[in-house]
Structures are given as C-alpha cells and as structure tokens.
Amino acid sequence: MALNNCKECRKEISTEAKTCPYCGINNPGVIDSNRRVGLFVLVLMICLGIFVVTRHEIAGYQPPEKAQINENKVAVVDKVKQIVNSRQSSSAQSLLLDSVAEEASKTPEQSVLQILPKSPAIQELPKQELLEQQDKAGNISSANISQTMVVQMLEYALNAGGLSHESALQQLKQQIENSSKPEQGNKKAARAVNFKGLVALKEGGFNKAVELFEKANKLDRSDVEVINNLGFSYLRQGDINAAQQAITSALTLSPGRTTAWENLGEVFGKKGEVNKAVACFSNAYRFSKDRLTLHQYMKGRNEKEDDMRLKQAREKVINWAEINYLNSSKNTQQKESVRHDLVDTKK
C-alpha cells in the first residue's frame, strides 16, 4: 500500500483513502485540477522564455566566414582610396584606370568622377561652352576617362618620343576611338559656320574666328574639325589655356588626328614646356599618314618661328623624326616608286 500526504492537513495517509482520518476531507491524496493547470502553465512559460532568449542569440551570431568577407570589402575600399590619394606618376595612371573600371563594375551606382583624379596636364577653364560638350551629351564620365587616356599618350611620348611604348600608344588610341562620343548635331549648319570661321582666321580676325567656331561647336558637339579649329583660334588669340582644353577635347574625339597633336605641341611650346611640346609633335609624326609632307611643314614653320622655346621643340622632334621615322618612310616611297616603274615597263 502506497502512502501520500493529505492535501489539507499534510499528514501521512494511504493513497487509497476516501477521507482523511485526521481532518475528514474527501479524496485527501488527489491534487485538484487547478493546481495541475497552474503547474502546466508555469512549465510552458519557462520553456517559451528559454526559446526566445536562445533565438535572439542565434540571430546575432555571425559566422567567421561572413565576418571575413565583410573585412575584405572594407580592405578593398581602403585600397582604392589609397590608390587615388597616393598615385600621381604616369605609371600609376594606368593602374588607376584599371582600379576604376574594377570598382565601377562592383558599384555601378557610383560615378567614376568620384574616384578619378584630375589630370595634371589638363586645366579647368572659365570657358563653360567647352565643358557643355560633355554635360549636354551625358557623357561626363567617358569624356574624363578619354581625357585621362590622352594625357597618358602624352606621358608615354615624353620618353624618347614613345618609341618604347608603341603598342601601348596604339592601344590607348583604339580605346579612345571605341569610347562613347557626343551625339551628332546639325552637321551641315555647323560646317557652314566653320567655313566662315576659316575665312576669318585666314584674314587674321582671330576674335571673330573664335566667335564663329564657338557657334559651330554648339551646333554640332561631335565635329572634331570644328573643335580643333576652335582650339587653334584660341591659340592665335593668345588664350593658351582655352586652346589646350579645346585641342585636348578634339583628341578625345579623334586621338590620331595629326593636326590636333601638332596644335597641342604649339600650346606647350608657348607655355615653355618644351618636353611636352616634343612629345606632342612626336605623336603627330606617329599618327601621320604622310610623314614626309608633315616633315616639310614642320621645317618650314620652324624657319619662320619667333618663339625660341617652340623653335627648340620643333628642332628636337625634326631631328628625332629623321632618325626614327623618315628613313623608313623614304625607303617605302622608293620601293613604291620602283614597283610602279616595273608595272609601267611591263605595260
């Protein structure tokens, strides 16, 4: 027989007793249902509390692999900032372009302008008309990248005329040519005004020529001839900085334009930056389709040149071209001449 305590007087009685022999209560060994329910609810609340606390701890837990990924992202951002702030040399510009392209692909909503430094050879100008070329066309980022690549072409040519960077120069030229350009405007109207500008330029009316070429440039922002003529007019007018900006913009449209490189060489020569002038003239020879004609033009200009710094720059590049380019050009012409003579003989 099992024993239990009376639920009322707590004295020891049989579990089978119907009444307590001490206090007389019925069913003294049975716990009432209310106490059972209360005990169950208490246990349920304890379990629920344990579950909630455990769940918050799990939600706040971060696996070591995820934490490492976040640290790597922070490290990449820091590295890009260090490149932008510390790299200023010409070799760093190439590395910077790669970094910009990589980061732009990861964060497409971030403008390239936010991380691309201003090129040292291109100055900001008060001529807002020139800057509108990129603003209205919506190509600000691509235009700045193209300008940076033009500067890189100039930097490469500073070293022995760029002979050791021929492939890199050609690659940069191709990249600029493949980049987005301003939409074509009213080309016919722009060329009509451009013709009037050329007449004014020939007559020595440089101020009038600038006015006309600026008007033509507004009519068609994509016309490289117009903006190159505008840069040349600025140069003749004496506004060297405006000339540099306009001619550089022309090279972002056509990086192999010989006249633009020759005009930019004149700009640097006027500024007294002889080495940069020589580099520009070297690129003019490099991309010229008729180097012998260009050579005669350069020699003729130099015979009449009054600016000694510009004269010095042309003299250097004339000698450089005769050694590195013109011998091969002359040989090619001689071979072509012999070939035509043989063809005529056969006839």
Residue, then its C-alpha position, 0 to 999 in steps of 0.5 A: m500500500a502506497l502512502n501520500n500526504c493529505k492535501e489539507c492537513r499534510k499528514e501521512i495517509s494511504t493513497e487509497a483513502k476516501t477521507c482523511p482520518y485526521c481532518g475528514i476531507n474527501n479524496p485527501g491524496v488527489i491534487d485538484s485540477n487547478r493546481r495541475v493547470g497552474l503547474f502546466v502553465l508555469v512549465l510552458m512559460i519557462c520553456l517559451g522564455i528559454f526559446v526566445v532568449t536562445r533565438h535572439e542569440i542565434a540571430g546575432y551570431q555571425p559566422p567567421e566566414k561572413a565576418q571575413i568577407n565583410e573585412n575584405k570589402v572594407a580592405v578593398v575600399d581602403k585600397v582604392k582610396q589609397i590608390v587615388n590619394s597616393r598615385q600621381s606618376s604616369s605609371a600609376q595612371s594606368l593602374l588607376l584606370d584599371s582600379v576604376a573600371e574594377e570598382a565601377s563594375k562592383t558599384p555601378e551606382q557610383s560615378v567614376l568622377q568620384i574616384l578619378p583624379k584630375s589630370p595634371a596636364i589638363q586645366e579647368l577653364p572659365k570657358q563653360e561652352l567647352l565643358e557643355q560638350q560633355d554635360k549636354a551629351g551625358n557623357i561626363s564620365s567617358a569624356n574624363i576617362s578619354q581625357t585621362m587616356v590622352v594625357q597618358m599618350l602624352e606621358y608615354a611620348l615624353n620618353a624618347g618620343g614613345l618609341s618604347h611604348e608603341s603598342a601601348l600608344q596604339q592601344l590607348k588610341q583604339q580605346i579612345e576611338n571605341s569610347s562613347k562620343p557626343e551625339q551628332g548635331n546639325k552637321k551641315a549648319a555647323r560646317a557652314v559656320n566653320f567655313k566662315g570661321l576659316v575665312a576669318l582666321k585666314e584674314g587674321g580676325f582671330n576674335k571673330a574666328v573664335e566667335l564663329f567656331e564657338k557657334a559651330n561647336k554648339l551646333d554640332r558637339s561631335d565635329v572634331e574639325v570644328i573643335n580643333n579649329l576652335g582650339f587653334s583660334y584660341l591659340r592665335q588669340g593668345d588664350i593658351n589655356a582655352a586652346q589646350q582644353a579645346i585641342t585636348s577635347a578634339l583628341t578625345l574625339s579623334p586621338g590620331r588626328t595629326t593636326a590636333w597633336e601638332n596644335l597641342g605641341e604649339v600650346f606647350g611650346k608657348k607655355g615653355e614646356v618644351n618636353k611636352a611640346v616634343a612629345c606632342f609633335s612626336n605623336a603627330y609624326r606617329f599618327s601621320k599618314d604622310r610623314l614626309t609632307l608633315h616633315q616639310y611643314m614642320k621645317g618650314r614653320n620652324e624657319k619662320e618661328d619667333d618663339m625660341r622655346l617652340k623653335q627648340a621643340r620643333e628642332k628636337v622632334i625634326n631631328w628625332a623624326e629623321i632618325n626614327y621615322l623618315n628613313s623608313s618612310k623614304n625607303t617605302q616611297q622608293k620601293e613604291s616608286v620602283r614597283h610602279d616603274l616595273v608595272d609601267t615597263k611591263k605595260 
